[in-house]
């Protein structure tokens, strides 16, 4: 299988030296690339600005901004069997980047943020037969929502229902749901959903272990699609 894995944060420039970003370390995506390579797949790692060495034997493509990530994936998506979209794609970009460096002496600065494109939804809308799309979602997950058979308290948000709606809206085959504490950490409390419900129960796992669970889903899904 030809597998694309995205990893790390995006950066959107404010001026020539400043930018907005997020807390992603790229550990989850790099772990997925390593697990896919270890399983014998042909892997392309599309990596943002991260301080991690890529796994041996994978092709590495670099990006910084959301638009660069979109272009890198767009160029390769039609030729892949699976895309694991582990990158933490920024939801907003700066409407107008300042020329040069903004001086502090100039006083308060007002920055207007505008939504970025939804890369995952765009790819999901034109996914080809047999292609597998794995997305990620970060939600504040109350303990009561972590059991598959236990509903959250009345009036509390239901992260599983929200994640399932996102899976459907974006055309994903699987969606990995985890909490903000996973950002930058070596472990993640997470579950994996499909259209039929949970395929991996809530648990705290190392990101390497979670990556293996994700990669293990790929061959089975492709086999079902070709029956």
C-alpha positions as CSV (number, residue, x, y, z in Angstrom):
1,X,0.0,0.0,0.0
2,X,1.0,3.6,-0.6
3,X,0.4,5.5,2.6
4,X,0.6,9.3,3.1
5,X,0.9,10.4,6.7
6,X,0.8,14.1,7.7
7,X,2.4,15.3,11.0
8,X,3.0,18.4,13.0
9,X,1.6,21.9,13.3
10,X,1.0,24.5,10.7
11,X,2.3,28.1,11.0
12,X,0.6,31.1,9.7
13,X,2.7,34.3,9.5
14,X,1.8,37.5,11.3
15,X,4.9,39.4,10.0
16,X,8.3,38.5,8.9
17,X,9.3,36.9,12.2
18,X,6.1,36.1,14.1
19,X,3.4,33.5,13.4
20,X,0.4,31.7,14.9
21,X,0.6,28.0,15.5
22,X,-0.5,25.2,17.8
23,X,1.0,22.8,20.3
24,X,1.4,19.8,18.0
25,X,4.8,18.1,18.3
26,X,4.3,15.8,15.3
27,X,4.9,12.7,17.5
28,X,1.6,11.1,16.5
29,X,2.2,11.5,12.8
30,X,5.8,10.3,13.0
31,X,4.7,7.3,15.0
32,X,2.1,6.5,12.3
33,X,4.7,6.8,9.6
34,X,7.0,4.5,11.5
35,X,4.3,1.9,12.1
36,X,3.2,2.0,8.4
37,X,6.8,1.5,7.3
38,X,7.3,-1.3,9.7
39,X,4.2,-3.0,8.3
40,X,5.8,-3.0,4.9
41,X,3.9,-0.1,3.3
42,X,5.4,2.6,1.0
43,X,5.2,5.7,3.1
44,X,5.3,9.4,2.4
45,X,5.6,11.6,5.5
46,X,4.3,15.1,5.0
47,X,5.9,16.9,8.0
48,X,5.5,20.4,9.3
49,X,8.0,22.3,11.5
50,X,8.8,19.6,14.0
51,X,12.0,18.7,15.9
52,X,11.8,15.0,15.2
53,X,13.8,12.7,13.0
54,X,11.7,11.0,10.4
55,X,11.6,7.2,10.4
56,X,14.1,5.4,8.2
57,X,12.9,4.3,4.7
58,X,10.1,6.9,4.3
59,X,9.9,9.8,1.8
60,X,9.7,13.1,3.6
61,X,8.0,16.2,2.2
62,X,8.1,19.4,4.3
63,X,5.5,22.1,4.8
64,X,5.0,25.1,7.0
65,X,1.6,26.7,6.3
66,X,-1.8,25.3,5.7
67,X,-1.7,26.2,2.0
68,X,1.7,24.3,1.7
69,X,0.3,21.3,3.4
70,X,-2.8,21.4,1.2
71,X,-0.6,21.6,-1.9
72,X,1.7,18.7,-0.8
73,X,-1.2,16.4,-0.1
74,X,-3.2,17.4,-3.2
75,X,-0.3,16.5,-5.4
76,X,-0.1,13.0,-4.0
77,X,-3.6,12.0,-2.9
78,X,-4.8,10.5,-6.1
79,X,-1.9,8.0,-6.1
80,X,-2.2,6.8,-2.5
81,X,-4.2,3.9,-1.0
82,X,-4.5,5.6,2.4
83,X,-4.1,9.0,4.0
84,X,-3.5,9.3,7.8
85,X,-4.2,13.0,8.5
86,X,-2.4,13.4,11.8
87,X,-1.2,16.9,11.3
88,X,-2.8,19.6,13.5
89,X,-4.0,21.9,10.8
90,X,-4.6,25.4,12.0
91,X,-8.2,26.6,11.8
92,X,-7.3,30.2,11.1
93,X,-4.8,32.2,9.2
94,X,-3.9,35.9,9.3
95,X,-6.0,38.0,6.9
96,X,-3.2,40.4,6.1
97,X,0.5,39.6,6.8
98,X,2.4,42.7,7.8
99,X,5.4,43.7,5.6
100,X,8.6,43.4,7.6
101,X,8.6,43.1,11.4
102,X,5.9,44.9,13.4
103,X,7.6,47.3,15.8
104,X,6.6,47.1,19.5
105,X,6.9,50.8,19.8
106,X,4.1,51.2,17.3
107,X,1.6,50.3,20.0
108,X,-1.3,47.8,20.0
109,X,-1.7,45.6,16.9
110,X,-5.0,44.3,15.7
111,X,-4.9,41.0,13.8
112,X,-7.8,39.7,11.9
113,X,-8.0,35.9,11.6
114,X,-10.0,34.1,8.8
115,X,-10.8,30.4,8.6
116,X,-8.4,28.2,6.6
117,X,-9.6,25.6,4.1
118,X,-10.8,22.3,5.4
119,X,-8.2,20.0,3.7
120,X,-9.7,16.8,5.1
121,X,-13.3,17.5,4.0
122,X,-12.1,18.5,0.5
123,X,-10.2,15.2,0.1
124,X,-13.0,13.2,1.6
125,X,-15.5,14.6,-0.9
126,X,-13.5,13.1,-3.8
127,X,-12.0,10.0,-2.2
128,X,-11.7,7.2,-4.8
129,X,-12.9,3.6,-4.5
130,X,-10.7,1.7,-2.1
131,X,-9.0,4.7,-0.6
132,X,-8.9,4.9,3.2
133,X,-9.0,8.2,5.0
134,X,-8.1,8.5,8.6
135,X,-8.8,11.8,10.4
136,X,-8.1,13.1,13.9
137,X,-10.2,15.2,16.2
138,X,-9.3,16.9,19.5
139,X,-12.1,17.5,22.0
140,X,-12.5,18.1,25.7
141,X,-13.6,14.6,26.8
142,X,-15.3,14.3,30.2
143,X,-14.6,11.0,32.0
144,X,-18.3,10.0,31.7
145,X,-18.0,10.1,27.9
146,X,-15.1,7.7,27.8
147,X,-17.2,4.6,28.2
148,X,-18.9,3.4,25.1
149,X,-22.1,2.4,27.0
150,X,-22.3,5.5,29.3
151,X,-23.8,8.8,28.2
152,X,-22.4,12.2,29.4
153,X,-24.4,14.1,32.0
154,X,-27.5,15.9,30.9
155,X,-26.6,19.1,29.2
156,X,-22.9,18.2,28.8
157,X,-21.5,18.0,25.3
158,X,-21.2,14.6,23.8
159,X,-17.7,14.4,22.2
160,X,-18.4,11.0,20.7
161,X,-21.5,12.2,18.9
162,X,-19.7,15.3,17.7
163,X,-16.7,13.2,16.4
164,X,-19.1,10.8,14.6
165,X,-20.8,13.8,12.9
166,X,-17.3,15.1,11.9
167,X,-16.3,11.7,10.5
168,X,-19.4,11.7,8.3
169,X,-19.2,15.3,7.2
170,X,-15.6,14.9,6.2
171,X,-15.9,11.6,4.4
172,X,-13.5,9.7,6.8
173,X,-13.4,6.0,7.1
174,X,-11.9,6.3,10.6
175,X,-11.6,9.1,13.1
176,X,-9.2,9.2,16.0
177,X,-10.7,11.2,18.9
178,X,-8.4,12.4,21.7
179,X,-8.1,15.1,24.3
180,X,-6.0,18.3,24.3
181,X,-3.6,16.7,26.8
182,X,-2.3,14.5,23.9
183,X,-0.7,17.6,22.2
184,X,3.0,17.3,22.6
185,X,2.8,14.2,24.9
186,X,4.2,10.7,24.4
187,X,0.9,9.1,25.1
188,X,-2.7,9.7,24.2
189,X,-6.1,8.8,25.7
190,X,-8.0,8.1,22.6
191,X,-10.5,6.0,20.8
192,X,-11.1,5.3,17.1
193,X,-14.5,5.6,15.4
194,X,-15.9,4.3,12.1
195,X,-19.3,4.8,10.6
196,X,-20.5,1.8,12.5
197,X,-19.3,3.1,15.9
198,X,-16.2,2.5,18.1
199,X,-13.5,0.2,16.5
200,X,-11.0,0.9,19.3
201,X,-12.2,1.6,22.9
202,X,-11.1,4.5,25.0
203,X,-7.8,3.9,26.7
204,X,-4.5,5.6,27.5
205,X,-1.8,4.3,25.1
206,X,1.6,5.4,24.0
207,X,1.4,7.1,20.6
208,X,3.5,4.3,19.2
209,X,0.9,1.7,20.3
210,X,-2.0,3.9,19.0
211,X,-0.2,4.3,15.7
212,X,0.0,0.5,15.4
213,X,-3.7,0.2,16.0
214,X,-4.4,2.8,13.3
215,X,-2.2,1.1,10.7
216,X,-3.7,-2.3,11.6
217,X,-7.0,-1.0,10.4
218,X,-5.8,-0.3,6.8
219,X,-5.4,-3.7,5.2
220,X,-8.7,-5.0,6.6
221,X,-10.6,-2.0,5.3
222,X,-9.1,-2.4,1.8
223,X,-9.9,-6.1,1.8
224,X,-13.6,-5.4,2.6
225,X,-13.7,-2.8,-0.1
226,X,-12.5,-5.2,-2.8
227,X,-14.8,-8.1,-2.0
